[in-house]
Amino acid sequence: MKQLLIYCRPGFEKEAAAEIQDRAGQFGSPGFARTKDDSGFVIYECFSPDDADLMARKLLFRELIFARQMVVVQAEVKELSLDDRISPILDAAESMELCGDLRVETPDTNDGKELSRFCRKFTVPMRQALRAKGLLTDKEVRNRPILHLFFLANNHALIGYSYSFNNSPFHMGIPRLRFPSDAPSRSTLKLEEAFHVFIPREEWEMRLTSGLNAVDLGAAPGGWTYQLVSRGMMVTAVDNGAMDSKLMDTGQVKHYREDVFSWRPGRKNVYWLVCDMVEKPARVAATMAAWLVDEDCQEAIFNLKLPMKKRYAEAVHNLQQLKEKLAELGGFHVQAKQLYHDREEITVHVYRPFKVARLIPKE
């Protein structure tokens, strides 16, 4: 297998391509990326026939910023008969390893959305045919590869697989979240998605629970504060703008009309620091680093807004500057993703694993 399929946000194909080419080169798997503007995916062509599978296993998906999913391409099927798409797909997948789940997906584009209804209807008969052929387990098995059918049109698909230990667990790489009707802004979904992507679900009861103190810099009107309050945290919101009155009525929020870049808590009892501001990314990253190095918080999630040009280079530069500042204290884990609910930005998560371990009881 010489091709690696990368799902991404439409409009960010060049960034996803630059990243996978850069990382593949560092990994020792040279090749080149093929892109089409606003297509929502990238194909990385490996020079060595086994490198796509090697990268799918060894190149850590969680460390890719612009990739929503990473799939080894097994075959491409074109001009499928609308009367029988299943037979040629079964033939093309015949040599694949037994898979534990099936995902029938499309690019996250307008054309892809039109295909999504077909994909939903096609999933059940395709799953049944794969099981009858011995290519899919009778029940979903989490420790087996996942078979992906990536439809570019109703008669054109890429067939491939991802490894369950090194992929996105979400269909199309997108967590399906519902906007809370009482949230003050849609930005609330950014932080909720970040929790799903960055925090293991089995640790939510310890790391996203009532009793923790949190600070939201640039909080108004309170989209991110809402997520913290809904989990029972006590929140300090710092912003010169007005906060949502319903949030203030909860009694869980203290609002300070202060400069977000100079304000610091009086006590070192803050666990979460979150920040979503339209500000230069270097300034935000430097502020977050200072809080973490000074131990004014234990864990942080924040957004870095990207320029219109050289977005990948800007993201890498700011993350490197952040890591260099955090190296003063050491032990930090930094992860960044362009989430589904992000726009011209990436979301960064920073924590110190040994600090988090203190919260989690041993079995």
C-alpha positions in Angstrom: 0.0 0.0 0.0 1.6 3.2 -1.2 -1.1 5.8 -0.5 -2.2 7.4 2.7 -5.5 9.2 2.7 -5.8 12.2 5.0 -9.2 13.8 5.8 -9.0 17.5 6.6 -11.1 20.7 6.7 -12.0 22.0 3.2 -9.7 24.9 2.4 -6.9 23.4 4.5 -5.6 20.8 2.0 -2.3 22.7 1.5 -1.7 22.7 5.3 -2.6 19.1 5.7 -0.4 18.2 2.7 2.6 20.2 4.0 2.2 18.6 7.4 2.0 15.0 6.2 4.9 15.5 3.8 7.0 17.1 6.6 6.2 14.4 9.1 6.7 11.6 6.6 10.1 12.9 5.7 11.1 13.1 9.4 9.7 9.5 9.7 11.9 8.3 6.8 9.0 7.6 4.4 9.6 10.0 1.5 6.9 10.7 -1.1 4.7 13.5 -2.3 1.2 14.9 -1.6 -1.6 15.3 -4.1 -4.2 17.9 -3.3 -7.2 19.6 -4.8 -8.5 22.9 -3.4 -11.6 22.6 -1.1 -11.8 18.8 -1.6 -11.5 18.0 2.1 -8.8 15.4 1.7 -5.2 14.8 0.7 -3.5 11.8 -0.8 0.1 11.1 0.2 1.9 9.0 -2.4 4.7 6.9 -0.7 7.8 5.9 -2.8 8.1 2.6 -0.9 5.2 0.1 -1.2 5.0 -0.6 2.5 5.4 2.9 3.9 1.7 3.9 4.0 0.9 1.0 6.3 4.0 1.7 8.4 3.0 5.3 8.9 -0.6 4.3 9.7 0.8 2.2 12.6 3.8 4.3 13.8 3.2 7.9 12.9 1.2 9.2 15.8 -2.2 10.4 14.6 -2.7 12.5 17.7 0.4 14.6 16.8 -1.0 15.6 13.4 -2.6 19.1 13.6 -4.6 19.3 10.4 -5.6 15.6 9.9 -9.1 14.5 10.9 -8.4 10.9 9.9 -5.5 8.8 8.5 -6.4 5.8 6.2 -4.2 3.4 4.2 -5.7 3.2 0.7 -6.2 -0.4 -0.4 -7.9 0.2 -3.7 -9.8 2.8 -5.8 -13.0 1.7 -7.6 -14.5 3.9 -10.3 -17.5 3.8 -12.6 -19.4 1.5 -10.2 -22.7 0.3 -11.6 -25.5 1.9 -9.7 -27.3 -1.5 -9.8 -24.4 -3.3 -8.0 -21.8 -1.3 -6.2 -21.2 -4.0 -3.6 -19.6 -6.8 -5.8 -16.7 -4.7 -7.2 -16.0 -3.3 -3.7 -15.9 -6.9 -2.3 -13.5 -7.9 -5.0 -11.2 -4.9 -4.4 -11.2 -5.6 -0.6 -10.7 -9.3 -0.9 -7.0 -9.3 0.2 -7.6 -7.0 3.2 -7.1 -8.2 6.8 -10.2 -9.0 8.8 -11.6 -5.7 10.0 -13.7 -5.0 13.2 -15.8 -2.2 12.0 -17.0 -0.4 8.8 -17.3 3.3 8.2 -18.9 4.6 5.0 -17.8 8.2 4.7 -17.5 11.2 2.4 -15.4 14.4 2.3 -16.8 17.2 4.5 -17.9 19.3 1.5 -21.2 20.3 0.0 -21.0 17.5 -2.5 -20.1 15.1 0.3 -23.2 16.2 2.3 -25.4 15.3 -0.7 -23.8 11.8 -0.7 -24.3 11.3 3.1 -27.9 10.1 2.8 -26.8 7.4 0.2 -23.9 6.4 2.5 -26.2 5.9 5.5 -28.5 3.6 3.4 -25.6 1.8 1.8 -23.8 1.0 5.1 -26.1 -1.8 6.3 -26.1 -3.9 3.1 -22.4 -3.3 2.6 -21.7 -4.4 6.2 -23.8 -7.6 5.7 -21.9 -8.4 2.4 -18.5 -7.9 4.0 -19.4 -10.2 6.9 -20.7 -12.9 4.5 -17.4 -12.6 2.6 -15.4 -13.0 5.9 -13.9 -9.5 5.6 -15.7 -8.0 8.7 -16.2 -9.5 12.1 -19.8 -10.5 13.0 -19.8 -7.9 15.8 -17.9 -4.7 16.2 -14.4 -5.5 17.5 -12.4 -2.6 18.8 -8.9 -4.1 18.5 -9.2 -4.9 14.8 -8.5 -2.4 11.9 -11.4 -0.3 10.7 -12.5 -0.6 7.0 -13.2 2.8 5.4 -15.2 3.3 2.2 -14.6 6.9 1.2 -17.1 7.9 -1.5 -16.1 10.8 -3.8 -19.2 10.2 -5.9 -22.0 7.7 -5.9 -20.0 5.5 -8.3 -16.4 6.3 -7.1 -14.8 5.3 -3.8 -11.5 4.8 -2.1 -11.3 1.6 0.0 -8.9 1.5 2.9 -8.3 0.9 6.6 -7.1 2.6 9.7 -5.8 1.1 12.9 -8.0 1.6 15.9 -5.1 2.4 18.2 -3.9 5.2 15.9 -6.9 7.0 14.4 -9.8 9.2 15.1 -12.6 7.2 16.8 -15.2 9.4 15.2 -17.1 8.9 11.9 -15.4 11.1 9.3 -13.1 12.3 12.1 -15.9 14.5 13.4 -17.5 14.3 16.9 -21.3 14.8 16.6 -22.3 17.4 19.1 -25.5 19.2 19.7 -25.5 22.9 20.4 -27.0 23.5 23.9 -30.0 25.8 23.6 -29.1 27.8 26.7 -25.4 28.3 25.7 -24.5 32.0 25.1 -22.6 31.3 21.9 -21.8 28.6 19.4 -18.1 28.8 20.4 -19.1 26.5 23.3 -18.9 23.6 20.9 -15.2 24.2 20.4 -14.4 23.5 24.0 -16.8 20.6 24.2 -15.1 19.0 21.1 -11.7 19.7 22.6 -12.7 17.7 25.7 -13.8 14.8 23.5 -10.6 14.8 21.5 -8.0 15.5 24.2 -9.3 14.0 27.4 -9.8 10.2 27.6 -13.5 9.5 28.5 -12.5 7.3 31.4 -10.8 10.3 33.0 -13.6 12.8 32.7 -14.9 12.1 36.2 -11.6 13.3 37.6 -10.4 16.0 35.2 -13.8 17.5 34.1 -15.7 17.4 37.4 -17.3 19.6 40.0 -15.0 20.9 42.7 -12.3 22.1 40.2 -11.5 25.8 39.8 -11.1 27.2 36.3 -10.2 30.5 34.6 -11.5 31.6 31.3 -9.4 34.4 29.7 -11.3 36.5 27.1 -14.5 34.8 28.4 -17.4 37.1 27.2 -20.1 36.3 26.5 -19.3 32.9 28.1 -19.4 30.1 25.5 -16.4 28.4 27.0 -17.4 29.3 30.6 -20.7 27.5 29.9 -18.9 24.2 29.4 -17.0 24.5 32.7 -20.1 25.6 34.7 -22.2 22.8 33.2 -19.6 20.4 34.7 -19.9 21.9 38.1 -16.7 23.9 38.2 -16.2 27.3 39.8 -15.1 29.7 37.1 -13.3 33.0 37.1 -14.1 34.8 33.8 -11.7 37.6 32.8 -12.9 40.0 30.1 -13.9 43.6 29.7 -17.0 42.5 27.9 -20.4 41.5 29.5 -21.0 38.0 30.5 -24.2 36.1 29.9 -26.7 36.8 32.7 -27.8 33.2 33.0 -24.3 32.1 33.6 -23.8 34.8 36.3 -27.1 33.7 38.0 -25.6 30.2 38.6 -23.4 31.6 41.3 -20.5 29.6 39.9 -18.9 32.5 38.0 -16.9 35.5 39.2 -16.4 38.1 36.5 -13.3 40.4 36.5 -13.2 43.3 34.0 -9.4 43.2 33.7 -6.6 42.9 31.1 -6.5 39.3 30.3 -2.8 39.3 29.6 -1.8 40.8 33.0 -4.4 39.3 35.3 -3.3 36.4 37.6 -5.1 34.5 40.3 -4.3 35.4 44.0 -4.1 31.7 44.9 -2.5 28.7 43.2 -5.7 26.6 43.2 -6.7 26.8 39.5 -6.8 23.5 37.7 -8.2 24.5 34.3 -7.1 27.5 32.2 -9.0 28.1 28.9 -8.8 30.9 26.4 -10.5 31.7 23.0 -9.6 35.2 21.9 -9.1 36.9 18.5 -5.5 37.9 19.3 -2.0 37.3 17.8 -1.1 33.6 18.3 2.4 34.4 19.7 0.9 36.6 22.4 -1.6 34.0 23.4 0.9 31.2 23.4 3.4 33.2 25.6 0.6 34.0 28.1 -0.4 30.3 28.4 3.2 29.3 28.8 3.7 31.8 31.6 0.7 30.5 33.5 1.8 26.9 33.2 5.5 27.5 34.0 4.5 29.6 37.1 2.1 26.8 38.0 -0.9 29.1 38.1 -2.9 26.3 36.4 -2.4 22.6 35.9 -4.1 22.0 32.5 -4.9 24.4 29.7 -6.9 24.4 26.4 -6.6 27.5 24.1 -7.0 28.5 20.5 -4.4 30.0 18.3 -5.7 32.1 15.4 -3.8 31.5 12.1 -3.0 34.0 9.4 -4.4 33.7 5.9 -1.0 32.7 4.5 1.6 30.2 5.7 -0.8 28.7 8.2 1.1 25.5 8.7 4.4 27.3 9.2 2.8 29.7 11.7 1.2 26.9 13.7 4.5 25.0 13.9 6.5 28.1 14.8 4.1 29.0 17.7 4.0 25.5 19.0 7.8 25.3 19.0 8.0 28.6 20.9 5.5 27.3 23.4 7.4 24.0 23.9 10.7 25.9 24.4 9.1 28.0 27.1 7.6 25.0 28.8 10.9 23.2 28.8 12.0 25.6 31.6 10.0 23.5 34.0 9.7 20.3 31.9 7.3 17.4 31.9 4.6 19.0 29.7 2.6 17.3 27.0 1.5 19.5 24.1 -1.1 18.5 21.6 -2.7 20.6 18.9 -5.6 19.9 16.5 -7.7 21.9 14.1 -11.1 20.7 15.4 -14.3 20.5 13.4 -15.7 23.5 15.1 -12.6 25.6 14.6 -12.3 28.0 11.8 -9.0 29.8 11.0 -7.4 28.5 14.1 -6.1 25.5 15.9 -6.8 24.3 19.4 -4.0 23.5 21.8 -4.0 21.3 24.9 -1.2 21.3 27.5 -0.8 19.3 30.7 1.7 17.6 32.8 0.9 13.8 32.9 2.4 13.3 36.4 0.2 16.1 37.8 -2.9 14.6 36.2 -1.9 11.1 37.6 -2.3 12.5 41.1 -6.0 13.1 40.4 -6.7 9.6 39.2 -7.1 6.9 41.9 -5.2 3.7 41.4 -7.3 0.5 40.9 
